[in-house]
Amino acid sequence: MSLFQPSQTAIIVAPNGARKTQEDHPNIPIAQQSIIDEVIACRDAGAAMVHLHARKRTGHHSLEIEDNLPLYEALKDKVGDSILVQLTTEAVGQYSPAQQQALIRAVKPEAASFALRELIPDESETASASRFFHWVAELGILSQYILYDNHDLRRYLQWLSQGVLPNYHHHLLLVLGRYSDGQVAYPSDLITILGSQLFELDHRWAVCAFGQFEHKCLTAAMLMGADVRVGFENNHYDNQGAIAPNNATLVSQLVETASALNIERMTAERLKYHLTSTGS
């Protein structure tokens, strides 16, 4: 993806995440119907993909099939192909790589996200993870590899060159601020990737950012040619520093900023085309 191609971005929304509760924000969607309603509102506001987290009846994070499969199927029944539905495999220190893989093998979602440091925490997991990721790609599931720092990025590039990871049907997500003081990201955090091989890849990449400067970080990322992920999983503040009433507000503000900067917003159909092409 070259910096000199016409500017375009896909907006991804992460409406609830694994850790947040309604004590953090009263409008965090927890129950199945509230998640579905929030996704539809975000789609109508301009989101091309949703990063989907299921919760147990207690409200806690879940990778259990009985919590994820009904939510995924109910959401797809409502939205069809109008927004890509990406299922998370986030472990939150509770689930093993085998359990993360088992969820995707059972549900077979159209898209899924994988933190490489969770799926391949050490060399003993490399062979199993490689077989899994190749199975995912061959099945046509769109993978999003989550990278938290330059070390993760170097590992991704190494595994890609070695064939541990398939070189198609995937996307990258760079997470800003997850391990920063106070979990707050700044636009300057993007500087460390400017000279990397990231811009030489054919694969699209995205950015998400923790904290109240999320909109500023994502604006900078869009100007660099990236897709962007917004939402209550990482931040509750709007672009004026006020508490946002819902996720759709954050999506709408990004749409307005992209339009003001003459950056084309991708639809779900267009994003899927890019992620399923060998080059983008």
N, C-alpha and C positions, 0 to 999 in steps of 0.2 A: 504494500500500500504506500504509494508515494505521497510526499508532502505537496507535490505539484499537480495532483489530480484535483478535479473540482471538489470543493468542500462538501462533505455530506456526513451525517451522523445518524445513528439509531439511538433512540432513548429507551433504556431498560428501567423498569421500576422494581424495587425491592420493598414491598409494603409493610412487612412485619419482622422479618429476620427470625433468629433463633432465641434471642435473649430478652427482648423488650416485652413489657407487659403494659396493661392499661394504667398502671401506676406511673409509667414513663410518659404516656400520652393516652388520654381517654379514647382516642379514635384509632389506636392500634388494632387492626383486624385480627381476631383470634379464632372465632367460630367459622365454620365452613362457609355459611352464607355471607357473612360479613367480608370474608376474603374475596369471594366471588364478586360481590357488589363493588368492592374497592378496585379489583382488577378491571372490571368493565368501565368504571369511572376513569381510571388511568388510561385505558385504551382510547376512550373517547377524547381524552385530553391530549393524546398524541404518542403514547407509549407503543413501541413495536414489540416488546418482549417483557414478560414478567418473570422475576426470580421467585419461585414459589416455595414457601416453607409451610409445612403442615404442623398442626399442634394437636396434642392430646386433649381429651375432654377437660383435663385439669388446666390446660393452657400452656403446658410445657412443650418444648421442642420435641419433635418425633421424626425418626426415620423408619418407624414401623410401617409395614405394608398396609395394615388395616387402617391407618390414619392417612396415608398418602394416596393410595389408589382411589378411594372414593372422592377425595378432593380433586385429584387430577382429572378423573373422568367427568365429574360434575362440571368443573370449569370448562373443559374442552367442549362439553355438550352445549354450554352457553355461548362460548366465544368462537367456536370453529377455528378457522384459519385467520381470523382477524387480528390476533395477537399471538406471538409465539409463547408457549408455556414451557418454562425451564424449571425442572425439579432440582432442588438443592440436595447435596449429599453431606452437608456440613456436619461434622462429628460432634462439635462442642465438647470434646473430651469424653463423650459418652459411647460412641460407636466405633467399632474397629473397621479397618479397610474392607474386611470380608463382609461386614454388615452393610457398609456403604454400597459395595458392589451388588449385594443381594437385592437391595431396593430397586436399583436400575434394571437388573435382570428381570425382576418381577413386574414392574410397572411398564417398562419400555416406553418412556416418555419421548416426545419429539425432540427435547433438548434437556441437558442436564449440566450442572456445574460441579467441578471437582477441584478442591484445593490440593495441589500436587504434594505439598508437605504433609497432608493427611493421608492421601492414598499411597504415597511412597515415602514413609517416614524414615526408612533406612534401606540398605541394599537388599535385605532379605525379602522385601516386598516388591522388588523391581520386576521380576519375571511374571508374577501373578498380575500385577497392575498392567504390565505391557499387554498380556493376553486379553485382559479386560478392556483396555482402551481400544485395541484393534477390533475386538468384537463390537464395541459401541459404534465405532466408525463404519464398520462393514454393515451394521444394521441400519445405518442412516440417522442415528441419533446425533444431534449437534452437541458437541462437547464445548464447554467453556472451562479452560484451565485457569485457576485463580492463583495469582502470584502476589506475594506480600512485600517483596524487596528484590534487590538486585541479585542476591544469592539464588532466590527462586527463579529469576529470569535466566540466570546462567545455567541452572539445572535444566530448565525447560529447553533451552537451545541445545545443550549437550544431548539430552534424551531424544530430541527431534533429529539431530544429526546421526545418532546411533540407531535410529529405528525403534527405540523403546516406545515412542509415541508415534502414532500415524500422522502423516503429513497432509491430512485433508479432514474436512468436516469438523473444523474446530475454530475457536475464538479464544482470545485472551482477556482476562480481567485483571488490571493492576489496581491494588487496594492501597490507598494513601491514608496514613494516619492510624492504622490499626495498632501499631506498636509505638506510636509517638506519645509524648507526655500528654496526659489528659485525652488521648485518642482524638486529637485535633489535627487535621491536615491543612496545608497551605498550598497555594498555587506553585510556590517555589519548589515544592517536593517533586514536581515533574521534571525539574532540571536534570536530575540524576539519570534519566533515561534518554535525554536528548541525543547523546553521542553513542547510544547502544545500537545493536543490530536490529532493534525493533522495527526501524523504518525500512529495513531491507527485506522484511518478511512479506510473503504474499497474503498472510492471514490478517484479518481485521483484529483490532484490539480495542478494549474499552477501559474506562477508568471509573472507579467510585471513590468517595472521600468521606471520612468521618468528620463530624463536627459542623459548627455553624458556618464555616466558609465553604461548604460543599458546592454551592452554586458557582462561586468564583473559581474553584478548582476545576469544575466540569466545563465552565466556559473556556478556560485555558486549554483543557483537553480537546474540546471541539475544534478550537483553532489549530490544534496540532494534527487534526484529521482523525481523532478517536471517536468511538462510540462512548456513551456515558450511561452510568447507572445511578439513579436517584432514588430516594425513598427513606421511610422511617427506620429501616434497618440500621442506617448509618447516621441519620440526622433528622431533627424535627423543625429546624429553622428555615424560614423562607429567605428570599434574596434581599430582604430588607432587615433581616435580623429578628423578625417576629416569629412566634410559634405558628407554624403552618396548621391550618385546620384539618388537612388531610393530604394524602399522597398526590392526589390529582392536582392540587395546587402547585406542588413542586414540579410536576411534569409540565404543567401549563407554563410556568415561568421559564423553564428550559426551552420550550417551544418558542416562546416570545423572543428569548435571547438569540436562539439560532436564526430565527427569521430576521432579526435586526442585523445580524452579522452575515446575512446572505448565505447561510449554511443550509443545504438541502436536508430535510428530515426524511429518513427512510421509513417506509411502511414495513409491516411484518413480512409481506411477500418479497419485497426488495432485499431485506436483511437475509431472509432464508436463501434467496438466490446467491447472494455473496458468500454465505457460509457454506453452501454446498458446491460452490465452484472451486476448482483447483487453484485459481488465482483470483484476486479481487482488486 
